[in-house]
Amino acid sequence: MNSRKAVCLLSGGLDSSTCLALARRDGYECYALSFDYGQRHRIELEAAARVAQSFGAREHRTVCIDLRAFGASALTADVDVPKHRSSEEMVRGIPITYVPARNTIFLAYALAWAEVLECSGIFMGVNAIDYSGYPDCRPEFIQAFERMANLATKAGVEGRTLIQIHTPLITLSKAGIVCLAAELGLDFALTHSCYDPDQQGLACGQCDSCLLRRKGFAEAGITDAIVYAP
């Protein structure tokens, strides 16, 4: 079992970038995996490539899948991204920016690559504290997927690898993630979090993801490096 090799899901956002940096700090040889799934904020893929290079990922792959075929999300369909929502509104129900089964799909691809690489570790930057209420960011989902993963692969059945899904940020506040990222040397300017950037790629500053990011930096007392649209 190659315990120091890991597949790292990388969107190019603050959380997944911090997670990759943490895996690298802890001595893992990282294989970064991103997805072009038809998201309206595809500029995040450029951010993912920058972050993967910055932290010396052994390999970075971007897999193309089209979740626009199913829609039902403001990130994959012609639906307005919610703006100016309060913290109370964000925790009241599951928002329209939820992409049906996205993390389940992403983890399935990560599992396939991990089996091919003969590695046991999968890193994912999900967070269940300062987040938008997505059901596939909760610890119980991760635990359930991990159990399934070890039943679903040839390597698992033969006892060659025991898949472990690492979610080191899951109980951190956004401010805690910002502080950890700074400690790990993440260049915040490389990342992108916005759900609805303008044509120049500037963050809107008012979607849930932007507001959570701004809140995290403010509470951490650290200056962000990204530029918001006027």
N, C-alpha and C positions, 0 to 999 in steps of 0.2 A: 504494500500500500504506500503510495506516494503522498504522505501527509503534508508535505510542504509545497504542494502544487494546488492551485485553486482556480475555479471559474468565477469571475467577478462580474455581476450584472452592472452595467455602466450606462446611465442615461445621459450623463454630462451635467446633471444637476448637482446641487450642493451635497445632498445626502449620499448619493452613489459614489461621487468623487471622493468624499471623505472616507467611505468604506473601502475603496480601492487603496487609498493612501495608508489606511490602517493595516490592511492585509500585507502590503509591501513592507511596512515597518516591522510587522511580526514575522517577516522572513519568508513569506509565500512567493512562489513563482506564479505570477498572475496572468491569466488568460481572460482578457476583457471581452465582454459580449454585449453588443448594443442591438437595437431593433429599429428599423425603418418600417413602422407599422401603419403608415398613412396619417400620422399625427400632424396637426396643423403647425406645431412648433418644431418642425424638422431641423431648425437651426441647432437644436440640442445635439444633433449627431456630429456637427462640427466641433462642439464643445467636448463631446465624448472622445473624439480623436485627439484633441489637444491634451486632455487630461491623461489618457492612456499613454501618450508619448512622454508626458512630463514625469510620470511615475514609473517609466520603464517596464510597461506591460510586455510580457514575453511575446504575446500576439494579441491583436485586436480585430475582432470580426464584427461586421454589421450584417444581420440577417434581415432579409426583406419578407415581410408578411403584410397582408392587407386587411386590417381590422375595420376599414371603411366598408367592407362588404356587409358588416353587421350594424354599423352605426351606433345609434342610441347613446352617444356621448358627445359633449361639446368639443372634445379633442379629435374626433374622427368623423363628425357630421357637420352639416350646415346649421349649427346651433350656436347661439351666442355664449361666450364664456362669461360666467358670472363675475361681476366687478363690485368693489366697494363693500364687501360683506364684512360684518363684524365677527369677532371671535365667537360670540354666542351663536350667530347664524351658521358658522362653519361646522359646529358640532351638533347641529340640529338636522339629523338625517344625512343621507348619502347624496352628495352633489352631482349635478349633471356632467361634471368633468370625470366622473368614474367611468373607466373603460371596461366593459363587461369581460370578466375572466382574464384581464391582461396579465396580472402577476402569475396566475396559474399557467398561462401559456409561456411566459418568459422563463419561469422555473423549469418547465418541461424541456425547453430547448437547452437550458443550462445543464440539466440532468443528462441529456443525450451527449453533450460535449464532454462533460465530466467523465462519463463512462468510456468514451473513446480515448480520452487522455489518461485514463486509469488513475484518476485523482478522486479524493473523497470530499473535498471542500467546495462549497458554493457560498459566495459572499453576496449579500443583498442589503441595500441601504434602507430598508423599510423602517418606519418610525410610527409608534402608536401613541405618542404624547402630543406634540404640536403637528397635527396633520389634518387632512380634510375629511376624515371619517370613512376612508375606504375599507371595506371588509377584508380585502386581501393584503392588508398591512398589519393585521392583528397577530399576536403570538400564537393563538390557537390554530390559525390557518397555517402558519409556518410549521408548527409541530405536526399537523395532520399531513402536510405535503411531505415532510421528511419521512414519516412512517410509510407513506405510500411509495416514496422513492426507493426505499430499501426492499420493497416487495416487487417492484416493477422492472428491475434491470437484471440482466444476465450476471453482471458482476456482483450484484447484491445477493442473488440466489446462490451463487457459487461461493459466497463468503470472501471474495477477493477485496471488496471495498465496502465500507459502511459510510454511506453518504451523510454528511452533516451540513446543514444549512446555517451559516453564520450570519446573525443579524445584530452586530455589535451596537447599533444605534437605536434599537427598538424602544428602549426605555429612557432615552435622552430627550431633553427639551431641545427646541431649535437653537436656543442660546448655547446649550451644552455642546451641540454639534458644531456650531460656529467656533467655539473655543477649542474643541478637539481638532478641527480642521486647521486652525491657525497653528496649533502646536505641532501638527504633522507637516507643516510647510506647504499646504495647499494654496496655490495662487488663485484667489477668488475670481480674478478676471478671466480665467480660463473656463469658468463654469457658466451654465445658463439654466435658469429655473422657470422662466415665464411661460405661461400657457398660451399667451396671445401677443407675441412680439409684433412690432411694426415691420414695414417692408425693409427697413435698414437693419433689422434684427435686434432693435433695442427693446428692453423689457418694458411692459406696460405699467408696472408698478402698482396695479390695482386688482389683479386677479388673486385668487386664494393663495397660489404658490408664491407670488411676489409679496403679498402681505405677510405671509408666514416667514418668509426670508427676511424681510425688513424688520419684523418684530424680533427675530432671533438676533440679528446684528445689533439692534438697539439695546436689547437686554444684556447682550454680552459686552457691550461697550467697545465694539470693534467696528471700524469703518469698512464697509463693503467696497469692492472695486468695480462692480458693474455699473453701467450707465443706464438710467431709465429714460424713456421717451418723455419729451416735454408735455 
